[in-house]
Amino acid sequence: MNIIRILGSVTLACCSASLSTILYNYFHKEETEVLFFYGIVPICNLHHNIPTITLPIQNNECFECKVNIIIGYLNKAKITLDICMYMLNHELLANAIIGAYKRGVNVRLILNEDNSTSTWQIGNIGILKKIKKDKHKEYLMHHKFVIIDNKKVILGSMNWTKISVRANFENVFITNNNELVYSFSQEFQRLWKQFN
């Protein structure tokens, strides 16, 4: 009788796990996007303010179009925006962060060093900000990732600076993969506690 109960429990657990997987896959469509910045590439006609005959469309090579994609994700934040960035001084990206804060999004920022007026302005309006301090001076906080609503993560090689966007070869990866989002959320929480 015990064997039958055990087999029944195992069968029920397997069915439950299978059903959970099916429901997860049905309701959670995994989304990913990759952006590459190629160093100095001309901007598109839209960003040159050159009139076009047809409606302007996104140029896959234009760095400003790619920055606008990142801003679009930041503008969709509703609850939280956790930013862990080695350096951040790109004005448009900083303005999108400030805009999220003004919409009521809970914004937290971790930086390696506070060396730009953009991040000073971010902290000055009330956004929670932590800076890697002197006690960790021999190490860099070199991460570059952003977690949106604990549902999406933006990561890659790129610092959010004008030079990175305009002149470097960089990559940006955007995903809603739960395991990746969870891992980056855990790292953000660990650093948030570590840096005072």
C-alpha positions in Angstrom: 0.0 0.0 0.0 2.9 2.4 0.8 4.4 1.7 -2.6 1.2 2.6 -4.3 1.0 5.9 -2.3 4.6 6.7 -3.2 4.0 6.0 -6.9 0.9 8.1 -6.8 2.8 11.0 -5.2 5.6 10.7 -7.7 3.1 10.6 -10.6 1.3 13.6 -9.2 4.5 15.5 -8.8 5.7 14.7 -12.4 2.3 15.7 -13.8 2.3 19.0 -11.7 5.9 19.8 -12.9 4.9 19.0 -16.6 1.8 21.2 -16.3 3.8 24.0 -14.8 6.3 23.8 -17.6 3.6 23.8 -20.2 1.8 26.8 -18.6 5.0 28.7 -18.2 6.0 28.1 -21.9 2.5 29.1 -23.0 2.1 32.3 -21.1 5.8 33.4 -21.0 7.2 34.0 -24.4 11.0 34.4 -24.1 12.2 37.6 -25.8 15.8 38.5 -26.6 17.3 41.3 -28.6 21.0 42.0 -29.4 22.4 45.4 -30.3 25.9 45.9 -31.7 27.6 49.3 -31.7 30.3 49.5 -34.4 32.5 52.4 -33.6 32.1 55.5 -35.7 29.2 54.8 -38.0 27.2 57.6 -39.6 23.8 58.4 -38.1 20.7 57.9 -40.2 18.8 60.6 -42.0 16.3 60.9 -39.2 19.0 61.9 -36.8 20.6 64.2 -39.3 17.3 66.0 -39.6 17.2 65.3 -43.3 13.7 65.2 -44.6 12.7 61.9 -46.1 9.9 61.1 -48.6 8.7 58.1 -46.7 8.1 57.6 -43.0 11.4 57.4 -41.1 12.3 53.8 -40.0 14.9 52.6 -37.6 18.3 52.3 -39.1 20.1 49.1 -37.9 23.5 50.8 -38.1 22.6 54.2 -36.5 23.9 54.4 -32.9 21.2 56.9 -32.0 18.5 54.5 -33.2 20.0 51.8 -30.9 20.1 54.2 -28.0 16.5 54.9 -28.6 15.7 51.2 -28.3 17.4 51.1 -24.9 15.4 54.2 -23.9 12.3 52.5 -25.0 12.9 49.7 -22.6 13.6 52.1 -19.8 10.4 54.0 -20.5 8.4 50.8 -20.1 9.6 50.3 -16.5 6.6 50.4 -14.2 7.8 49.3 -10.7 11.6 49.0 -10.4 14.7 50.0 -12.3 17.9 48.6 -10.8 21.0 49.9 -12.6 24.5 48.6 -12.0 26.9 50.5 -14.3 30.6 51.1 -14.3 30.1 54.6 -15.8 27.0 56.5 -16.8 27.1 59.9 -18.4 25.0 59.6 -21.5 22.5 62.4 -21.2 19.6 60.8 -23.0 19.9 57.5 -21.0 20.3 59.5 -17.7 17.2 61.5 -18.7 15.2 58.3 -19.2 16.3 57.1 -15.8 15.2 60.4 -14.3 11.9 60.1 -16.2 11.2 56.7 -14.8 11.8 58.0 -11.3 9.4 60.9 -11.9 6.8 58.4 -13.1 7.0 56.7 -9.7 9.4 53.9 -10.6 11.6 52.8 -7.7 15.1 53.5 -9.1 18.3 52.3 -7.5 21.8 52.9 -9.0 25.2 51.4 -8.3 28.2 53.0 -9.9 32.0 52.5 -9.7 32.7 56.1 -9.2 30.7 59.3 -9.2 32.6 61.4 -11.8 29.9 62.9 -14.0 27.3 65.6 -13.6 24.7 63.2 -15.0 25.0 60.9 -12.0 25.3 63.8 -9.6 21.9 65.1 -10.9 20.4 61.6 -10.6 21.4 61.3 -7.0 20.5 64.9 -6.3 16.8 64.5 -7.2 16.4 61.6 -4.8 17.3 58.5 -6.7 19.0 56.0 -4.4 22.6 55.7 -5.5 25.5 53.7 -4.1 29.1 54.3 -5.2 32.0 51.9 -4.8 34.0 53.5 -2.0 37.7 53.7 -1.1 37.6 50.5 1.0 37.2 48.6 -2.3 39.6 50.9 -4.3 41.8 48.2 -5.6 38.8 46.6 -7.4 36.5 48.0 -10.1 32.8 47.6 -10.0 32.8 46.9 -13.7 29.3 45.5 -14.2 27.1 46.9 -16.9 23.5 45.8 -16.4 20.0 47.1 -15.8 17.0 45.1 -14.4 13.6 46.3 -15.4 10.6 45.4 -13.1 12.5 42.1 -12.2 11.3 40.8 -15.6 13.9 42.0 -18.1 17.7 42.6 -18.0 19.8 44.7 -20.3 23.5 43.8 -20.2 26.6 43.8 -22.3 30.0 45.4 -22.7 28.8 49.0 -23.0 29.1 51.6 -20.4 26.3 54.2 -20.8 28.6 57.0 -21.9 28.7 59.1 -25.1 32.1 57.6 -26.2 30.9 54.0 -25.7 27.8 54.7 -27.9 29.5 56.8 -30.6 33.0 55.4 -30.9 33.4 51.9 -29.4 32.7 48.4 -30.6 30.1 47.3 -28.0 27.3 44.9 -27.5 24.0 45.1 -25.6 21.9 42.0 -24.9 18.3 42.4 -23.7 16.3 39.4 -22.4 13.4 38.4 -20.2 14.8 34.9 -19.5 13.8 34.2 -15.9 17.0 32.5 -14.9 19.2 35.3 -16.2 17.0 38.0 -14.7 17.1 36.2 -11.4 20.9 35.8 -11.4 21.4 39.5 -12.1 18.9 40.5 -9.5 20.8 38.4 -6.9 24.1 40.1 -7.9 22.5 43.5 -7.7 21.1 42.8 -4.2 24.6 41.5 -3.1 26.3 44.7 -4.3 23.6 46.9 -2.9 24.3 45.5 0.6 28.1 45.6 0.1 28.5 49.2 -1.0 27.5 51.7 1.7 
